[in-house]
Amino acid sequence: MEISASESKLVTITDVSGAGEARRVASRLADEYGFSETSKGELAIVVTEAARNVAIHGQGGQVLLRPWRNSEGGSGVEVLVIDSGPGMANVANSMRDGVSTADTPGTGLGAISRMSSFFEMYTAAGKGTLLYLNVLNGHNHRERLPRLGVVSVAKPGESECGDGWGFVQDGPRTILMVVDGLGHGAGAREASADAAEVFRKYATLGSDRVLRKMHDSLRKTRGAAVSIAELDAISRTIKYSGVGNIQGVIVSDNGVQRLVSHTGTVGFVMGRTQEFTYAWPPSSLLIMHSDGIDTRWDLERYRGIRAKHPAIAAGMIYRDHRRTRDDATVLAYAEQQ
């Protein structure tokens, strides 16, 4: 299975009026991706109510909507709702139907979770709240969704994101890529889109061959940093190759393993490539991110977050460690539980 890469549409919520903008963006994405009227209506409702909750309870925050398609005919919109507020004191009460505030439909998080094809929440005192929703078109393919979370946003003031990513499932192998086009804006976008297309065509050939093909293809662009990770569910290993400053990290019960990349720029100056092999322990989490994210994040600060869907970890790293001077992408992946 292959999932088509897309960037996240960002809506900043400062008050309840921001919920209307979030709803409009969600509706446009639903139309673009051919949602049924029922699925479009469900997406609009859950995004609106979640955004209102952020405005009222979370003291403002962000809604990130990322549309996706896969090669098996499925499509949907992944929604991350992020705030830095006080957190929820009584999660069980918040999940009851009818618990809401003035000027909201009163559906409550429990009803929002039922309208979503997948729903998960992380909240902690003083650390805010993250809601992860995945609304599918037609509610098909739910059982086939990988445990993959991605945040990919443009530098503030830019209309295009110069980062990109890729996901291919090939039997027991899961192959992931993050690319950061040099600089930002349209030129960076051209480079990352070129790399993503090469990855889509050749991902199963092995990371060294893919990087070489990317290097040839990206010569006509400004170049990019690229990292590719191949996870093997049988050998319990990760093969990792990188050129440039994409960060790769395995977080497991054994601690944190940082993955090695070589210096250089794919499409410009790329010396040797080398594939490193690492252990992939059960219940591990793979994080890959561009340099629009500070490297000093530590998931141990967020108790229990590894047990959540990887999108929660991606959203938390983005929220607390984003550098606003560049595009930013965080990809998080874990095996099905």
C-alpha positions as CSV (number, residue, x, y, z in Angstrom):
1,M,0.0,0.0,0.0
2,E,1.1,3.5,-0.8
3,I,-0.2,6.7,0.8
4,S,0.0,9.9,-1.2
5,A,1.9,12.6,0.6
6,S,0.3,16.0,1.4
7,E,1.0,19.0,3.5
8,S,-1.1,20.0,6.5
9,K,-3.5,22.9,6.2
10,L,-3.0,25.1,9.3
11,V,-5.8,27.1,11.0
12,T,-4.9,29.2,14.0
13,I,-7.6,29.4,16.6
14,T,-7.7,32.5,18.8
15,D,-11.4,32.6,19.6
16,V,-14.6,30.8,18.6
17,S,-14.7,32.6,15.2
18,G,-11.7,30.5,14.1
19,A,-14.0,27.5,14.1
20,G,-15.8,28.8,11.1
21,E,-12.5,29.1,9.1
22,A,-11.5,25.5,10.2
23,R,-14.9,24.3,9.0
24,R,-14.5,26.0,5.6
25,V,-11.0,24.5,5.1
26,A,-12.3,21.1,6.0
27,S,-15.2,21.4,3.6
28,R,-12.9,22.5,0.7
29,L,-10.7,19.4,1.4
30,A,-13.7,17.1,1.5
31,D,-14.8,18.4,-1.9
32,E,-11.3,18.1,-3.4
33,Y,-11.0,14.5,-2.2
34,G,-14.5,13.5,-3.4
35,F,-16.1,12.9,0.0
36,S,-19.7,11.8,0.1
37,E,-22.2,14.3,1.5
38,T,-22.5,12.3,4.7
39,S,-18.7,12.1,5.3
40,K,-18.3,15.8,4.4
41,G,-21.0,16.7,7.0
42,E,-19.3,14.6,9.7
43,L,-15.9,16.1,9.0
44,A,-17.4,19.6,9.2
45,I,-19.1,18.9,12.5
46,V,-16.2,17.3,14.3
47,V,-13.7,20.0,13.1
48,T,-16.0,22.8,14.1
49,E,-16.8,21.5,17.6
50,A,-13.2,20.5,18.3
51,A,-12.0,24.0,17.2
52,R,-14.5,25.6,19.5
53,N,-13.4,23.5,22.4
54,V,-9.8,24.6,21.8
55,A,-10.9,28.3,21.7
56,I,-13.0,28.0,24.9
57,H,-11.1,25.5,27.0
58,G,-7.6,25.5,25.6
59,Q,-7.1,29.2,25.4
60,G,-6.6,29.0,21.7
61,G,-4.4,26.7,19.6
62,Q,-4.1,25.2,16.1
63,V,-6.1,22.9,13.9
64,L,-4.0,21.0,11.3
65,L,-5.9,19.2,8.5
66,R,-4.0,16.8,6.3
67,P,-5.9,15.1,3.5
68,W,-4.7,11.7,2.2
69,R,-5.4,9.0,-0.3
70,N,-4.0,5.4,-0.5
71,S,-3.4,3.1,-3.3
72,E,-6.3,0.8,-2.2
73,G,-9.0,3.5,-2.9
74,G,-9.3,4.9,0.5
75,S,-9.3,8.6,1.3
76,G,-9.8,10.8,4.4
77,V,-8.7,13.8,6.3
78,E,-6.4,13.5,9.4
79,V,-7.1,16.2,11.9
80,L,-4.8,17.3,14.8
81,V,-6.2,19.9,17.2
82,I,-3.5,21.3,19.5
83,D,-3.5,23.7,22.4
84,S,-1.1,24.7,25.2
85,G,-3.8,25.3,27.8
86,P,-4.3,23.9,31.3
87,G,-5.3,20.4,30.1
88,M,-8.5,18.6,31.0
89,A,-9.1,17.9,34.7
90,N,-11.9,15.4,34.2
91,V,-11.5,13.5,30.9
92,A,-14.4,11.1,31.6
93,N,-16.8,14.0,32.1
94,S,-15.6,15.7,28.9
95,M,-16.3,12.5,27.0
96,R,-20.0,12.4,28.1
97,D,-22.6,13.4,25.5
98,G,-24.1,16.8,26.1
99,V,-21.1,18.2,27.9
100,S,-20.2,21.5,26.2
101,T,-20.3,25.2,26.7
102,A,-22.4,28.1,25.5
103,D,-22.5,28.6,21.7
104,T,-21.5,25.0,20.9
105,P,-23.7,22.3,19.6
106,G,-23.4,20.4,22.9
107,T,-22.3,17.2,21.2
108,G,-19.3,16.6,23.5
109,L,-16.1,14.8,22.8
110,G,-17.8,11.4,23.1
111,A,-20.1,12.1,20.1
112,I,-17.2,13.6,18.2
113,S,-15.3,10.4,18.7
114,R,-18.2,8.4,17.3
115,M,-18.4,10.6,14.2
116,S,-14.7,10.1,13.6
117,S,-13.3,6.9,12.0
118,F,-10.5,7.1,14.6
119,F,-10.3,9.4,17.7
120,E,-7.6,9.7,20.3
121,M,-6.8,12.3,22.9
122,Y,-3.8,13.3,25.1
123,T,-4.1,15.7,27.9
124,A,-2.1,16.4,31.0
125,A,-2.1,19.2,33.6
126,G,0.0,22.1,32.4
127,K,0.8,20.4,29.1
128,G,-2.3,21.2,27.1
129,T,-4.5,18.9,25.0
130,L,-4.1,17.2,21.6
131,L,-7.0,15.6,19.8
132,Y,-6.3,13.3,16.8
133,L,-9.2,12.6,14.5
134,N,-9.2,10.7,11.2
135,V,-12.4,11.0,9.2
136,L,-12.7,8.6,6.3
137,N,-14.7,9.0,3.2
138,G,-17.4,6.3,3.4
139,H,-15.8,4.7,6.5
140,N,-14.1,2.0,4.4
141,H,-10.6,0.7,4.9
142,R,-10.5,1.5,8.6
143,E,-8.8,-1.7,9.4
144,R,-6.1,-1.0,6.9
145,L,-4.9,2.3,8.2
146,P,-1.3,2.3,9.3
147,R,-0.3,3.8,12.6
148,L,1.2,6.8,10.9
149,G,1.1,10.5,11.9
150,V,2.4,13.4,9.9
151,V,2.6,17.1,10.4
152,S,4.0,19.1,7.4
153,V,3.6,22.8,7.3
154,A,5.1,25.7,5.4
155,K,7.2,28.5,6.8
156,P,4.9,31.3,8.1
157,G,4.2,33.6,5.2
158,E,4.8,31.0,2.5
159,S,2.0,29.4,0.5
160,E,3.8,26.2,-0.3
161,C,5.7,23.7,1.9
162,G,9.1,22.8,0.7
163,D,9.2,19.6,2.8
164,G,7.7,16.3,1.8
165,W,7.4,12.7,2.9
166,G,6.5,9.2,1.6
167,F,5.0,6.0,2.8
168,V,5.0,2.6,1.1
169,Q,4.0,-0.8,2.5
170,D,5.5,-3.8,0.7
171,G,4.6,-7.0,2.4
172,P,6.6,-7.1,5.7
173,R,8.5,-4.0,4.7
174,T,7.4,-0.5,5.6
175,I,9.4,2.2,3.8
176,L,9.3,5.8,4.9
177,M,10.9,9.0,3.6
178,V,11.2,12.6,4.7
179,V,12.6,15.3,2.3
180,D,13.5,18.9,2.9
181,G,14.0,21.0,-0.2
182,L,16.8,23.5,0.1
183,G,15.5,26.8,1.5
184,H,11.7,27.3,1.3
185,G,9.0,28.5,-1.1
186,A,8.3,27.3,-4.6
187,G,11.9,26.2,-5.4
188,A,12.1,24.0,-2.3
189,R,8.7,22.6,-3.1
190,E,9.8,21.7,-6.6
191,A,12.8,19.7,-5.2
192,S,10.8,17.9,-2.5
193,A,8.0,17.0,-5.0
194,D,10.6,15.6,-7.4
195,A,12.1,13.5,-4.6
196,A,8.7,12.2,-3.6
197,E,7.9,11.1,-7.1
198,V,11.2,9.2,-7.4
199,F,10.4,7.6,-4.0
200,R,6.9,6.6,-5.1
201,K,8.3,4.9,-8.2
202,Y,11.4,3.2,-6.8
203,A,11.0,2.8,-3.0
204,T,11.1,-1.0,-3.0
205,L,14.6,-1.1,-4.7
206,G,16.5,-0.2,-1.6
207,S,17.5,3.1,-0.1
208,D,20.9,3.4,-1.8
209,R,19.5,3.0,-5.3
210,V,16.6,5.3,-4.5
211,L,19.0,8.0,-3.3
212,R,21.1,7.7,-6.4
213,K,18.1,8.0,-8.6
214,M,16.9,11.0,-6.6
215,H,20.4,12.6,-7.0
216,D,20.2,12.3,-10.8
217,S,16.6,13.6,-10.9
218,L,17.1,16.5,-8.5
219,R,20.1,18.0,-10.4
220,K,17.7,20.3,-12.2
221,T,16.4,21.6,-8.9
222,R,18.1,23.4,-5.9
223,G,18.5,20.0,-4.2
224,A,17.3,18.5,-0.9
225,A,18.1,16.7,2.3
226,V,16.5,13.2,2.3
227,S,16.3,10.3,4.7
228,I,14.8,6.8,4.0
229,A,13.9,4.2,6.6
230,E,13.0,0.6,5.7
231,L,11.4,-1.4,8.6
232,D,11.3,-5.1,8.4
233,A,8.7,-6.8,10.6
234,I,10.3,-10.3,10.2
235,S,14.0,-9.4,11.0
236,R,12.9,-6.7,13.5
237,T,15.4,-4.2,11.9
238,I,15.5,-0.7,10.4
239,K,17.7,0.0,7.5
240,Y,18.4,3.8,7.4
241,S,20.1,6.0,4.8
242,G,20.2,9.7,4.9
243,V,21.9,12.7,3.2
244,G,21.6,16.0,4.9
245,N,20.0,17.2,8.1
246,I,16.8,15.0,8.4
247,Q,16.7,13.6,11.9
248,G,15.8,10.0,12.5
249,V,15.2,8.6,16.0
250,I,13.9,5.3,17.4
251,V,12.2,5.6,20.7
252,S,11.7,2.3,22.6
253,D,11.7,0.7,26.0
254,N,15.5,0.5,25.6
255,G,15.8,4.3,25.3
256,V,16.5,6.6,22.4
257,Q,18.6,5.6,19.3
258,R,19.6,8.4,17.0
259,L,20.1,7.4,13.4
260,V,23.1,8.4,11.3
261,S,23.0,10.5,8.1
262,H,25.8,11.7,5.9
263,T,26.5,15.3,5.0
264,G,25.6,16.6,1.6
265,T,22.7,17.7,-0.6
266,V,20.8,15.3,-2.9
267,G,20.9,16.7,-6.4
268,F,23.9,19.0,-5.7
269,V,26.8,17.5,-3.8
270,M,26.2,14.0,-2.6
271,G,29.2,11.9,-1.6
272,R,28.9,8.3,-0.5
273,T,25.7,6.9,0.7
274,Q,25.6,4.3,3.4
275,E,22.8,2.1,4.8
276,F,22.9,1.6,8.6
277,T,21.0,-1.2,10.3
278,Y,19.4,-0.8,13.7
279,A,17.2,-3.0,15.9
280,W,13.5,-2.4,15.8
281,P,12.2,-3.6,19.2
282,P,8.5,-4.3,19.7
283,S,6.4,-1.2,20.7
284,S,9.0,1.1,19.2
285,L,8.2,4.5,17.7
286,L,10.1,5.9,14.7
287,I,10.4,9.7,14.5
288,M,11.7,11.5,11.4
289,H,11.7,15.3,11.0
290,S,13.2,18.1,9.0
291,D,15.3,20.9,10.5
292,G,12.2,23.1,10.9
293,I,12.0,21.1,14.2
294,D,14.5,21.6,17.0
295,T,16.3,18.4,17.9
296,R,16.1,18.8,21.7
297,W,12.7,17.1,22.2
298,D,12.2,14.4,24.7
299,L,9.0,12.3,24.7
300,E,9.7,11.2,28.3
301,R,8.4,14.6,29.3
302,Y,4.9,13.4,28.2
303,R,3.9,10.5,30.3
304,G,2.1,7.8,28.4
305,I,2.4,9.4,25.0
306,R,4.0,6.4,23.3
307,A,0.9,4.4,24.0
308,K,-1.1,6.8,22.0
309,H,-1.4,7.0,18.2
310,P,1.9,8.2,16.7
311,A,0.1,11.3,15.4
312,I,-0.2,12.5,19.0
313,A,3.6,12.4,19.4
314,A,4.1,14.1,16.0
315,G,1.8,16.9,17.1
316,M,3.4,17.3,20.4
317,I,6.9,17.6,18.9
318,Y,5.6,20.1,16.4
319,R,3.8,22.1,19.0
320,D,6.8,22.4,21.4
321,H,9.8,22.4,19.1
322,R,8.8,24.1,15.8
323,R,11.3,26.6,14.3
324,T,9.2,29.3,12.6
325,R,12.1,30.3,10.2
326,D,11.6,27.2,8.0
327,D,9.1,24.6,6.8
328,A,8.5,21.9,9.3
329,T,7.7,18.2,9.0
330,V,7.4,15.5,11.6
331,L,6.6,11.9,10.7
332,A,5.9,9.3,13.4
333,Y,5.3,5.6,12.8
334,A,4.6,2.6,15.0
335,E,3.4,-0.9,14.1
336,Q,-0.2,-2.0,14.6
337,Q,-1.0,-3.0,18.2
